[in-house]
């Protein structure tokens, strides 16, 4: 039997690739018109468009500090890890430092102050204020005194006592009646540095205790010519016996910077006890920005206090990786509950609040760290529109 072989031939069909784009002079002209309008509108209205693209509860967050109004008032919340360091430049050019963070993070503070804050390399602080004796606020104060000139120092009514080895230092002179005393080495080094500081005139720097009568009258920080002032609302007592947090924390001043009808409140580590006493002692104002007390601790930023001052913006100096208990959920929920937009130094890097100098002043927020990476520039929008225009103008399926 013979086998029949069946041959199956395969015919390869050629597939023609279809080009989805179509070029005509009409389409090209329409594309050029769209590009011209995009560039014209984009760069003609660059600032308002970027403000709209990056707005959060009407808060402007910018990464480019070259836009700061140097004729206004600027408050720099410097990222120094888990701690506070706040540098202020007033409209008349005077400067102030509030706290200095921990000694181990001093390199970050020094770098920021010398490379960003002091543009003229003067390295002179007209005012320096220490809120209280905790290490994350006064740890690097001795370094600051060594590297910068301080003309006036404001210090807490916390007496220093350090007796160890050859050191025998006691500001109470053995009488601790109705006096709060701190016996840590870091506080001793701070007070020693304060006492040895020389001002820009070659004289011993003046040291002022931060009780309300003193800081709100004879030694009030203000300028009638430039229209700024600082009002102190706490601590209301020179001798503190109870606190929702710690006794040391409640030596922190609750203070309000006033300029151009805008208000920025700084609170150090003041607890709800100090907040309540401040509300009982005076009529607290509505504020535009609150520096959150004690890094977002649940013992600060009480509900009644927040509802009284009604902050639109809240800044938290914190490092959650360094100390993961802060900020607390309780404090965050209370702050968000009053409608405040929150900025954090561990997420946004150093943060600058700038009150502009014009009559219709704005309070602008500049996030210099990680917050800068999510900032949307108008160039991004222009690029996206051009790519979209190419797809629309030269698409075969769209007829012109």
NORLIN-V646642 format. One record per helix or strand. SS is the DSSP state (A for helix, B for strand). FROM is the first residue (numbers start at 0). TO is the last residue. If there is no record, write none. Layout:
((SS & FROM & TO) (SS & FROM & TO))
This chain:
((B & 20 & 20) (A & 24 & 43) (A & 45 & 52) (B & 55 & 55) (B & 58 & 58) (B & 60 & 61) (A & 64 & 66) (B & 72 & 76) (B & 85 & 88) (B & 94 & 97) (A & 102 & 116) (B & 123 & 124) (B & 126 & 128) (A & 134 & 137) (A & 140 & 146) (B & 148 & 149) (B & 151 & 154) (B & 157 & 163) (B & 166 & 169) (B & 179 & 181) (A & 184 & 194) (B & 197 & 197) (B & 203 & 203) (B & 205 & 208) (A & 211 & 217) (B & 221 & 222) (B & 227 & 233) (A & 248 & 250) (B & 253 & 258) (B & 261 & 265) (A & 271 & 280) (B & 288 & 290) (A & 292 & 295) (A & 302 & 308) (B & 312 & 315) (A & 328 & 336) (B & 340 & 343) (A & 344 & 347) (B & 350 & 354) (B & 362 & 366) (A & 369 & 373) (A & 377 & 392) (B & 394 & 394))
